[in-house]
């Protein structure tokens, strides 16, 4: 599985959980961990990932 595929799967899972939790809000932070380090990006909506 590529990093992009893994991000898509993780985002879909978090979105499914957030839809059932009224206190979660709409945004998401994605942390991508590689041999080069950690990259954290914030997105205001799930569709932006």
N, CA, C and O atoms as a Tripos MOL2 file, in Angstrom:
@<TRIPOS>MOLECULE
protein
  196   195    49     0     0
PROTEIN
NO_CHARGES

@<TRIPOS>ATOM
      1 N           0.8510   -1.1660    0.0000 N.3       1 UNK1
      2 CA          0.0000    0.0000    0.0000 C.3       1 UNK1
      3 C           0.9030    1.2380    0.0000 C.2       1 UNK1
      4 O           1.8520    1.3270    0.7800 O.2       1 UNK1
      5 N           0.6010    2.1690   -0.8670 N.am      2 UNK2
      6 CA          1.3920    3.3970   -0.9300 C.3       2 UNK2
      7 C           0.9960    4.3410    0.2090 C.2       2 UNK2
      8 O          -0.0330    4.1470    0.8570 O.2       2 UNK2
      9 N           1.8100    5.3480    0.4430 N.am      3 UNK3
     10 CA          1.4770    6.3380    1.4730 C.3       3 UNK3
     11 C           0.1630    7.0390    1.1470 C.2       3 UNK3
     12 O          -0.6520    7.2670    2.0400 O.2       3 UNK3
     13 N          -0.0510    7.3830   -0.1180 N.am      4 UNK4
     14 CA         -1.2940    8.0520   -0.5080 C.3       4 UNK4
     15 C          -2.5090    7.1620   -0.2640 C.2       4 UNK4
     16 O          -3.5490    7.6430    0.1860 O.2       4 UNK4
     17 N          -2.3850    5.8750   -0.5550 N.am      5 UNK5
     18 CA         -3.4850    4.9390   -0.2950 C.3       5 UNK5
     19 C          -3.7400    4.8080    1.2020 C.2       5 UNK5
     20 O          -4.8920    4.7640    1.6330 O.2       5 UNK5
     21 N          -2.6840    4.7450    1.9890 N.am      6 UNK6
     22 CA         -2.8340    4.6350    3.4430 C.3       6 UNK6
     23 C          -3.4980    5.8770    4.0200 C.2       6 UNK6
     24 O          -4.3410    5.7720    4.9110 O.2       6 UNK6
     25 N          -3.1270    7.0480    3.5240 N.am      7 UNK7
     26 CA         -3.7520    8.2910    3.9860 C.3       7 UNK7
     27 C          -5.2380    8.2920    3.6400 C.2       7 UNK7
     28 O          -6.0590    8.7160    4.4530 O.2       7 UNK7
     29 N          -5.5940    7.8260    2.4510 N.am      8 UNK8
     30 CA         -7.0000    7.7760    2.0420 C.3       8 UNK8
     31 C          -7.8030    6.8360    2.9360 C.2       8 UNK8
     32 O          -8.9200    7.1680    3.3320 O.2       8 UNK8
     33 N          -7.2550    5.6750    3.2560 N.am      9 UNK9
     34 CA         -7.9480    4.7080    4.1220 C.3       9 UNK9
     35 C          -8.1050    5.2730    5.5340 C.2       9 UNK9
     36 O          -9.1840    5.1910    6.1200 O.2       9 UNK9
     37 N          -7.0390    5.8410    6.0740 N.am     10 UNK10
     38 CA         -7.0930    6.4010    7.4260 C.3      10 UNK10
     39 C          -8.0690    7.5700    7.5000 C.2      10 UNK10
     40 O          -8.8140    7.6970    8.4720 O.2      10 UNK10
     41 N          -8.0690    8.4190    6.4850 N.am     11 UNK11
     42 CA         -8.9820    9.5570    6.4530 C.3      11 UNK11
     43 C         -10.4300    9.0910    6.4060 C.2      11 UNK11
     44 O         -11.2780    9.6440    7.1060 O.2      11 UNK11
     45 N         -10.7220    8.0920    5.5970 N.am     12 UNK12
     46 CA        -12.0840    7.5600    5.5110 C.3      12 UNK12
     47 C         -12.5270    6.9730    6.8430 C.2      12 UNK12
     48 O         -13.6820    7.1390    7.2360 O.2      12 UNK12
     49 N         -11.6300    6.2920    7.5410 N.am     13 UNK13
     50 CA        -11.9670    5.7060    8.8400 C.3      13 UNK13
     51 C         -12.2490    6.7870    9.8790 C.2      13 UNK13
     52 O         -13.2110    6.6820   10.6400 O.2      13 UNK13
     53 N         -11.4120    7.8260    9.9120 N.am     14 UNK14
     54 CA        -11.6200    8.9130   10.8700 C.3      14 UNK14
     55 C         -12.8980    9.6700   10.5370 C.2      14 UNK14
     56 O         -13.6380   10.0540   11.4430 O.2      14 UNK14
     57 N         -13.1690    9.8920    9.2550 N.am     15 UNK15
     58 CA        -14.3920   10.5850    8.8630 C.3      15 UNK15
     59 C         -15.6260    9.7950    9.2870 C.2      15 UNK15
     60 O         -16.5920   10.3830    9.7740 O.2      15 UNK15
     61 N         -15.6120    8.4820    9.1140 N.am     16 UNK16
     62 CA        -16.7450    7.6490    9.5200 C.3      16 UNK16
     63 C         -16.9800    7.7490   11.0190 C.2      16 UNK16
     64 O         -18.1260    7.8220   11.4610 O.2      16 UNK16
     65 N         -15.9120    7.7540   11.8030 N.am     17 UNK17
     66 CA        -16.0540    7.8740   13.2530 C.3      17 UNK17
     67 C         -16.5170    9.2690   13.6460 C.2      17 UNK17
     68 O         -17.3470    9.4120   14.5440 O.2      17 UNK17
     69 N         -15.9940   10.3040   12.9880 N.am     18 UNK18
     70 CA        -16.3440   11.6850   13.3250 C.3      18 UNK18
     71 C         -17.8020   11.9880   13.0090 C.2      18 UNK18
     72 O         -18.4220   12.7990   13.6960 O.2      18 UNK18
     73 N         -18.3580   11.3580   11.9880 N.am     19 UNK19
     74 CA        -19.7620   11.5720   11.6410 C.3      19 UNK19
     75 C         -20.6920   11.0760   12.7400 C.2      19 UNK19
     76 O         -21.8270   11.5400   12.8430 O.2      19 UNK19
     77 N         -20.2320   10.1540   13.5480 N.am     20 UNK20
     78 CA        -21.0490    9.5920   14.6200 C.3      20 UNK20
     79 C         -20.7780   10.2550   15.9660 C.2      20 UNK20
     80 O         -21.4340    9.9390   16.9580 O.2      20 UNK20
     81 N         -19.8190   11.1700   16.0030 N.am     21 UNK21
     82 CA        -19.4520   11.8650   17.2400 C.3      21 UNK21
     83 C         -19.6810   13.3540   17.0360 C.2      21 UNK21
     84 O         -18.9050   14.0090   16.3400 O.2      21 UNK21
     85 N         -20.7310   13.8930   17.6290 N.am     22 UNK22
     86 CA        -21.1160   15.2840   17.3860 C.3      22 UNK22
     87 C         -20.0810   16.2860   17.8740 C.2      22 UNK22
     88 O         -20.1070   17.4340   17.4320 O.2      22 UNK22
     89 N         -19.1830   15.9120   18.7520 N.am     23 UNK23
     90 CA        -18.1840   16.8360   19.2640 C.3      23 UNK23
     91 C         -16.8860   16.8480   18.4870 C.2      23 UNK23
     92 O         -15.9650   17.5770   18.8520 O.2      23 UNK23
     93 N         -16.7820   16.0620   17.4240 N.am     24 UNK24
     94 CA        -15.5160   15.9240   16.7020 C.3      24 UNK24
     95 C         -15.1720   17.0920   15.7940 C.2      24 UNK24
     96 O         -13.9950   17.4080   15.6250 O.2      24 UNK24
     97 N         -16.1480   17.7280   15.2180 N.am     25 UNK25
     98 CA        -15.8450   18.7800   14.2540 C.3      25 UNK25
     99 C         -15.5650   18.2050   12.8810 C.2      25 UNK25
    100 O         -15.7570   17.0130   12.6450 O.2      25 UNK25
    101 N         -15.1060   19.0680   11.9680 N.am     26 UNK26
    102 CA        -14.9350   18.6310   10.5840 C.3      26 UNK26
    103 C         -13.4900   18.4800   10.1450 C.2      26 UNK26
    104 O         -13.2270   17.7600    9.1830 O.2      26 UNK26
    105 N         -12.5510   19.1220   10.8050 N.am     27 UNK27
    106 CA        -11.1610   19.1190   10.3560 C.3      27 UNK27
    107 C         -10.4200   17.8520   10.7320 C.2      27 UNK27
    108 O         -10.9000   17.0330   11.5160 O.2      27 UNK27
    109 N          -9.2230   17.7120   10.1430 N.am     28 UNK28
    110 CA         -8.3960   16.5450   10.4270 C.3      28 UNK28
    111 C          -6.9220   16.9290   10.2870 C.2      28 UNK28
    112 O          -6.5580   17.7370    9.4320 O.2      28 UNK28
    113 N          -6.0980   16.3510   11.1200 N.am     29 UNK29
    114 CA         -4.6500   16.4500   10.9900 C.3      29 UNK29
    115 C          -4.1350   15.1010   10.5240 C.2      29 UNK29
    116 O          -4.5010   14.0670   11.0830 O.2      29 UNK29
    117 N          -3.2890   15.1050    9.5040 N.am     30 UNK30
    118 CA         -2.6990   13.8820    8.9710 C.3      30 UNK30
    119 C          -1.2010   13.9290    9.2380 C.2      30 UNK30
    120 O          -0.5200   14.8670    8.8240 O.2      30 UNK30
    121 N          -0.6910   12.9160    9.9310 N.am     31 UNK31
    122 CA          0.7460   12.8040   10.1960 C.3      31 UNK31
    123 C           1.2960   11.6670    9.3450 C.2      31 UNK31
    124 O           0.8770   10.5170    9.4790 O.2      31 UNK31
    125 N           2.2320   11.9990    8.4750 N.am     32 UNK32
    126 CA          2.8700   11.0030    7.6170 C.3      32 UNK32
    127 C           4.2820   10.7580    8.1400 C.2      32 UNK32
    128 O           5.1180   11.6620    8.1530 O.2      32 UNK32
    129 N           4.5350    9.5240    8.5710 N.am     33 UNK33
    130 CA          5.8240    9.1590    9.1570 C.3      33 UNK33
    131 C           6.6160    8.3500    8.1330 C.2      33 UNK33
    132 O           6.1640    7.3050    7.6660 O.2      33 UNK33
    133 N           7.8020    8.8500    7.7930 N.am     34 UNK34
    134 CA          8.6740    8.1780    6.8290 C.3      34 UNK34
    135 C          10.0770    8.0720    7.4170 C.2      34 UNK34
    136 O          10.3240    8.5170    8.5380 O.2      34 UNK34
    137 N          10.9820    7.4870    6.6610 N.am     35 UNK35
    138 CA         12.3820    7.4090    7.0880 C.3      35 UNK35
    139 C          13.0080    8.7940    7.2160 C.2      35 UNK35
    140 O          13.9770    8.9750    7.9530 O.2      35 UNK35
    141 N          12.4540    9.7700    6.4990 N.am     36 UNK36
    142 CA         12.9850   11.1330    6.5160 C.3      36 UNK36
    143 C          12.4550   11.9710    7.6740 C.2      36 UNK36
    144 O          12.9730   13.0570    7.9320 O.2      36 UNK36
    145 N          11.4290   11.4840    8.3780 N.am     37 UNK37
    146 CA         10.8750   12.2350    9.5030 C.3      37 UNK37
    147 C           9.3580   12.1990    9.5040 C.2      37 UNK37
    148 O           8.7380   11.2850    8.9600 O.2      37 UNK37
    149 N           8.7740   13.2190   10.1300 N.am     38 UNK38
    150 CA          7.3240   13.3010   10.2820 C.3      38 UNK38
    151 C           6.8320   14.5800    9.6140 C.2      38 UNK38
    152 O           7.4000   15.6550    9.8080 O.2      38 UNK38
    153 N           5.7710   14.4470    8.8260 N.am     39 UNK39
    154 CA          5.1360   15.5900    8.1760 C.3      39 UNK39
    155 C           3.6940   15.6410    8.6580 C.2      39 UNK39
    156 O           2.9360   14.6940    8.4450 O.2      39 UNK39
    157 N           3.3050   16.7380    9.3080 N.am     40 UNK40
    158 CA          1.9490   16.8910    9.8270 C.3      40 UNK40
    159 C           1.2730   18.0260    9.0700 C.2      40 UNK40
    160 O           1.7900   19.1410    9.0050 O.2      40 UNK40
    161 N           0.1060   17.7270    8.4980 N.am     41 UNK41
    162 CA         -0.6600   18.7300    7.7700 C.3      41 UNK41
    163 C          -2.0820   18.7580    8.3050 C.2      41 UNK41
    164 O          -2.6720   17.7140    8.5860 O.2      41 UNK41
    165 N          -2.6250   19.9600    8.4430 N.am     42 UNK42
    166 CA         -3.9980   20.1290    8.8780 C.3      42 UNK42
    167 C          -4.8990   20.4630    7.7020 C.2      42 UNK42
    168 O          -4.5060   21.2050    6.8020 O.2      42 UNK42
    169 N          -6.0940   19.9210    7.7100 N.am     43 UNK43
    170 CA         -7.0740   20.1570    6.6580 C.3      43 UNK43
    171 C          -8.3860   20.5810    7.3130 C.2      43 UNK43
    172 O          -8.8170   19.9540    8.2810 O.2      43 UNK43
    173 N          -9.0330   21.6410    6.8010 N.am     44 UNK44
    174 CA        -10.2780   22.1040    7.4110 C.3      44 UNK44
    175 C         -11.4570   21.1560    7.1770 C.2      44 UNK44
    176 O         -12.3830   21.1120    7.9870 O.2      44 UNK44
    177 N         -11.4300   20.4060    6.0850 N.am     45 UNK45
    178 CA        -12.4910   19.4540    5.7600 C.3      45 UNK45
    179 C         -11.8810   18.1510    5.2630 C.2      45 UNK45
    180 O         -10.7670   18.1350    4.7370 O.2      45 UNK45
    181 N         -12.6160   17.0670    5.4330 N.am     46 UNK46
    182 CA        -12.1220   15.7600    4.9970 C.3      46 UNK46
    183 C         -11.9180   15.7100    3.4850 C.2      46 UNK46
    184 O         -11.0200   15.0180    3.0050 O.2      46 UNK46
    185 N         -12.7400   16.4360    2.7350 N.am     47 UNK47
    186 CA        -12.6260   16.4240    1.2820 C.3      47 UNK47
    187 C         -11.3260   17.0600    0.7970 C.2      47 UNK47
    188 O         -10.9190   16.8310   -0.3420 O.2      47 UNK47
    189 N         -10.6690   17.8530    1.6410 N.am     48 UNK48
    190 CA         -9.4300   18.5350    1.2590 C.3      48 UNK48
    191 C          -8.1930   17.6400    1.3420 C.2      48 UNK48
    192 O          -7.1260   18.0120    0.8530 O.2      48 UNK48
    193 N          -8.3270   16.4730    1.9540 N.am     49 UNK49
    194 CA         -7.1630   15.5950    2.1420 C.3      49 UNK49
    195 C          -6.7680   14.9650    0.8310 C.2      49 UNK49
    196 O          -5.8100   14.1930    0.7800 O.2      49 UNK49
@<TRIPOS>BOND
     1     1     2 1
     2     2     3 1
     3     3     4 2
     4     3     5 am
     5     5     6 1
     6     6     7 1
     7     7     8 2
     8     7     9 am
     9     9    10 1
    10    10    11 1
    11    11    12 2
    12    11    13 am
    13    13    14 1
    14    14    15 1
    15    15    16 2
    16    15    17 am
    17    17    18 1
    18    18    19 1
    19    19    20 2
    20    19    21 am
    21    21    22 1
    22    22    23 1
    23    23    24 2
    24    23    25 am
    25    25    26 1
    26    26    27 1
    27    27    28 2
    28    27    29 am
    29    29    30 1
    30    30    31 1
    31    31    32 2
    32    31    33 am
    33    33    34 1
    34    34    35 1
    35    35    36 2
    36    35    37 am
    37    37    38 1
    38    38    39 1
    39    39    40 2
    40    39    41 am
    41    41    42 1
    42    42    43 1
    43    43    44 2
    44    43    45 am
    45    45    46 1
    46    46    47 1
    47    47    48 2
    48    47    49 am
    49    49    50 1
    50    50    51 1
    51    51    52 2
    52    51    53 am
    53    53    54 1
    54    54    55 1
    55    55    56 2
    56    55    57 am
    57    57    58 1
    58    58    59 1
    59    59    60 2
    60    59    61 am
    61    61    62 1
    62    62    63 1
    63    63    64 2
    64    63    65 am
    65    65    66 1
    66    66    67 1
    67    67    68 2
    68    67    69 am
    69    69    70 1
    70    70    71 1
    71    71    72 2
    72    71    73 am
    73    73    74 1
    74    74    75 1
    75    75    76 2
    76    75    77 am
    77    77    78 1
    78    78    79 1
    79    79    80 2
    80    79    81 am
    81    81    82 1
    82    82    83 1
    83    83    84 2
    84    83    85 am
    85    85    86 1
    86    86    87 1
    87    87    88 2
    88    87    89 am
    89    89    90 1
    90    90    91 1
    91    91    92 2
    92    91    93 am
    93    93    94 1
    94    94    95 1
    95    95    96 2
    96    95    97 am
    97    97    98 1
    98    98    99 1
    99    99   100 2
   100    99   101 am
   101   101   102 1
   102   102   103 1
   103   103   104 2
   104   103   105 am
   105   105   106 1
   106   106   107 1
   107   107   108 2
   108   107   109 am
   109   109   110 1
   110   110   111 1
   111   111   112 2
   112   111   113 am
   113   113   114 1
   114   114   115 1
   115   115   116 2
   116   115   117 am
   117   117   118 1
   118   118   119 1
   119   119   120 2
   120   119   121 am
   121   121   122 1
   122   122   123 1
   123   123   124 2
   124   123   125 am
   125   125   126 1
   126   126   127 1
   127   127   128 2
   128   127   129 am
   129   129   130 1
   130   130   131 1
   131   131   132 2
   132   131   133 am
   133   133   134 1
   134   134   135 1
   135   135   136 2
   136   135   137 am
   137   137   138 1
   138   138   139 1
   139   139   140 2
   140   139   141 am
   141   141   142 1
   142   142   143 1
   143   143   144 2
   144   143   145 am
   145   145   146 1
   146   146   147 1
   147   147   148 2
   148   147   149 am
   149   149   150 1
   150   150   151 1
   151   151   152 2
   152   151   153 am
   153   153   154 1
   154   154   155 1
   155   155   156 2
   156   155   157 am
   157   157   158 1
   158   158   159 1
   159   159   160 2
   160   159   161 am
   161   161   162 1
   162   162   163 1
   163   163   164 2
   164   163   165 am
   165   165   166 1
   166   166   167 1
   167   167   168 2
   168   167   169 am
   169   169   170 1
   170   170   171 1
   171   171   172 2
   172   171   173 am
   173   173   174 1
   174   174   175 1
   175   175   176 2
   176   175   177 am
   177   177   178 1
   178   178   179 1
   179   179   180 2
   180   179   181 am
   181   181   182 1
   182   182   183 1
   183   183   184 2
   184   183   185 am
   185   185   186 1
   186   186   187 1
   187   187   188 2
   188   187   189 am
   189   189   190 1
   190   190   191 1
   191   191   192 2
   192   191   193 am
   193   193   194 1
   194   194   195 1
   195   195   196 2
@<TRIPOS>SUBSTRUCTURE
     1 UNK1         2 RESIDUE 1 A UNK
     2 UNK2         6 RESIDUE 1 A UNK
     3 UNK3        10 RESIDUE 1 A UNK
     4 UNK4        14 RESIDUE 1 A UNK
     5 UNK5        18 RESIDUE 1 A UNK
     6 UNK6        22 RESIDUE 1 A UNK
     7 UNK7        26 RESIDUE 1 A UNK
     8 UNK8        30 RESIDUE 1 A UNK
     9 UNK9        34 RESIDUE 1 A UNK
    10 UNK10       38 RESIDUE 1 A UNK
    11 UNK11       42 RESIDUE 1 A UNK
    12 UNK12       46 RESIDUE 1 A UNK
    13 UNK13       50 RESIDUE 1 A UNK
    14 UNK14       54 RESIDUE 1 A UNK
    15 UNK15       58 RESIDUE 1 A UNK
    16 UNK16       62 RESIDUE 1 A UNK
    17 UNK17       66 RESIDUE 1 A UNK
    18 UNK18       70 RESIDUE 1 A UNK
    19 UNK19       74 RESIDUE 1 A UNK
    20 UNK20       78 RESIDUE 1 A UNK
    21 UNK21       82 RESIDUE 1 A UNK
    22 UNK22       86 RESIDUE 1 A UNK
    23 UNK23       90 RESIDUE 1 A UNK
    24 UNK24       94 RESIDUE 1 A UNK
    25 UNK25       98 RESIDUE 1 A UNK
    26 UNK26      102 RESIDUE 1 A UNK
    27 UNK27      106 RESIDUE 1 A UNK
    28 UNK28      110 RESIDUE 1 A UNK
    29 UNK29      114 RESIDUE 1 A UNK
    30 UNK30      118 RESIDUE 1 A UNK
    31 UNK31      122 RESIDUE 1 A UNK
    32 UNK32      126 RESIDUE 1 A UNK
    33 UNK33      130 RESIDUE 1 A UNK
    34 UNK34      134 RESIDUE 1 A UNK
    35 UNK35      138 RESIDUE 1 A UNK
    36 UNK36      142 RESIDUE 1 A UNK
    37 UNK37      146 RESIDUE 1 A UNK
    38 UNK38      150 RESIDUE 1 A UNK
    39 UNK39      154 RESIDUE 1 A UNK
    40 UNK40      158 RESIDUE 1 A UNK
    41 UNK41      162 RESIDUE 1 A UNK
    42 UNK42      166 RESIDUE 1 A UNK
    43 UNK43      170 RESIDUE 1 A UNK
    44 UNK44      174 RESIDUE 1 A UNK
    45 UNK45      178 RESIDUE 1 A UNK
    46 UNK46      182 RESIDUE 1 A UNK
    47 UNK47      186 RESIDUE 1 A UNK
    48 UNK48      190 RESIDUE 1 A UNK
    49 UNK49      194 RESIDUE 1 A UNK
